[in-house]
Amino acid sequence: MLCAFDFDGTLAPIEVDPGLVYMPAAVARRLDILSSYASIAVVTGRAVADVQARLGFAPSYVVGNHGLEGVPGCVFDAHFPLLCAEWEKSLHAMLQRHGLASSGVRIENKGCSLSVHYRLARDREYVESQLATLIERLTPAPHLVGGKCVFNLLPAAGMDKGAAVNRLMEDCGAAGALYVGDDVTDEDVFRLRRRDLVTVRVEPATGTCADFFLHHRLGMVQLLDELISRLRRHS
């Protein structure tokens, strides 16, 4: 089978500074063991090169930029970095004009997508509203995906996490798959509703399409132990 996981908030804790996030050793050890019985994929909004240095083990697949990078058989689109650079330049200029440059907003250019963080904003609700308005003015319009104190800007023509998981299942010939995520960006997988795919959301949320949920990210250790035990017996 294929076992696929989001990274931030799922395999690793969310930090105020995303640069400080690393996978806990207890999770990395279990994923390494699980890889003996299943194909493992990490499907994240981070760039592939960024997340690979934070894993502590070698999964079968690492898919970055919400599905735009690292999917087998998909050619990297050289236009995406140019588009993101233009969005980044426009957003910095708009933040300056509207007095938001020092409001706690941080723009993270991941090569194929942008993440506009506002976790450090003093008035998050106000800053969130202002950012949403500014992002609507970008041209060409990005595919906008929300998150936990972040706006994710993706090229409209690109692949999302749901399409990426479909491609991964096809590539490894999986008879079934499990996907675990914690955020709005993972709903593209949850909405697939495939009979051969079980989806799990970290922390309950209204309106989610996930089949099941974990009460807290710390439940990942118990989930991985259960997967290892069941797959070991099956093998």
N, C-alpha and C positions, 0 to 999 in steps of 0.2 A: 504494500500500500504506500501511499504518499502521505506524509505528515508535514503540513506547511504551517508556518507561524509568522505573524507580524513580529517586529522587534521591539520598538519603544512601547512601553506599557503592557507588553505581553511577555516577551522573554527577558526583558530588562526593565528596571524602574524608570519612570519619567523623572528627569531632573530639570531644574530651572535653566541650567546651561546644558544643551544637548551634547556638547563636546565632552562632558564628564560621564556620559552613559557607557557602561560596559555590562556584558552579561555576567550575572553571578556565577561563580564557579560551580555551585551545586546544580544549576540548570545546564551549564555546558557539559558537565560530566554525564548527565542523564541523556542529553541529546547525542553525545558521542556513542553511548551504549545503544540507544534507540536506532542509530544509523546502521547497526548490524542486522536489523530486522525490517527496516523500511527505508524508502527514499526520504530524505529530509530537505525541505526548502525553507529558506527565510525570504519572506516577501515584504519589503519595507519601503517607506518613503525616502529613506536615506539613499545616497549614491552607493553603488556596489563597493567601490574602493573604501569608502568610509566605514560601512558596516562590517566588512570582512576583518578589519583590524580590531573589532570589538567583540568577536564571537567566542574565541577560545576553542573552537573546533572547526572541522571542515565539512559543511553540509554538501549534499548532492547538487543543490542549486542555490544561488543567491540572486534574487531579483530585486533591483533597486528602482528608485524614482517612480514608485507606485505602479510598476509594470512596464515602464518605458525602457528599462535597461536590464540585460542579463537573461532575457527569455530565449530559450533555444529556438533557432530558426528565424529570429527577428533581427533584421539589420538595424544597427544604430543610425538614427536619422540626424545627419549633421546640421539640419536646420533648427533643431530644438535648442541647442545651446545659444544660437544667435538670437532666437526668439526670447529666451529667458534673460539674456543680457539686455535686450531692449526693454523688457518689462521692468527689470531691476533699475535701470537708468531712469525710466519714467516715474517709478514709484518713489525713488529717492528725491527727485525734483518735486513731486507733489507733496511729499511729507514736509519738505522745506517750506513750500508756499503756504501750507495750511497749519504751520506751527506744530507739527507732530514729530519733528526730527529728534527731539529729546524726550519723547513721551514713553520710552521703554519699548518701542517697536524695533525689531531686528529682522532684516531680510537675509535669508539663507539661500544662496544660489547653489543648487545641487547638480548643475550641468544640464539636466533635461527638465527640471521643474524648479519652482521657487516655493519656499515656505516663508510666510510672513508671520513671525511670532509676536504676540503681544502679552505674554505671560507676566512680563515685568512692568506692564503699564499700571500706573496708580489707579486710574479709573478705567478698568477693563471694558465695561459696558459702552462707555463713550468712545473709546479708541476702536473697539470692534465695529461700532456703527460707522465711524469715519472711514475706517479702512475698507469696509464693504462698499461704500460710495466711491472711493478712489479707484478701487479695483474694477468697478463697472466701467470706468472711463478708459481702460487700457484697450489698445488695438494692436493686433487682432485680439478679440475677446478670449481669455483663457477659459479652460474647463476648470471651474472652481469647486474644490472639495474642502469642506470644513474639517475641524479637528478640535483638540483640546487646547484652546487659546492659540490657535494657528489657522491661517488660511493657506491652502495648498493650491498653487496655480500650475496647471498642466496644459500642454498643447492639446487643442480640441481633437486633433486627428490621432492622438496616441492611444496606446493600449492601457487599460486599467487593471487593477488587481484581479478582478473576476476573469477577464480574458486571459491574464497571465496564468492563473491556476488551471483553467481549461487546457492551456497549451502544455503546462507541466505534466498534467495527468496523461495527456496524449503521448508526450515524449518518453515518459518512463513506463508506459503501459500499465498504469495502476488500475487495478480492479475496483479500488475504492480509495477515498481520501478523507483526511481530517484537516480542517483549517481552524486556527485559533487567532483571534484578533481582538482589539479593544476599542476601536475608534470608528468614526464615520467613514474613513477611507476603506475600512474592511467590509462595509456594507455591500460593495460591488461583488464580493465573494459570497456573502450571506444571501444575497438576492438570487444567486444562481439556481437554488432549489433543485439541485441534481439529486437523484435517488441514491447515487453512489458517493455522495459527499455529506459528511457530518460537519456542522459548523458550530463553533463555541465562541461566545463573547466573554471577555474578561470584564466583570462587573455588570450587573443588570442595567438595562436601559429601555425606556419606553420607545416603541416604534421600531425596534431592531428586527431584522429578518433572521437572526441567528437561531439555530435549533435549540441550543442549550446555553447556559452561562456558568461562569465561575464567580463566586462572591468577591474574590480578590485575586490579584496577580500572584500572591503567594501560593494559591492553589495549583499553580503550574507544576510544582514539584510533585504533588500527589497525582496529578493527571499524567505526568510523564512516567512515574513509577507504575501506574496502572497500565499504561500502554506497553511498557517494557515487559511487565509480567504476562499480559495477555498474548502479546506477539511471541514471546519466548515459548510459552506453552503451545501455541499454534504451530510454531516452526518445528 
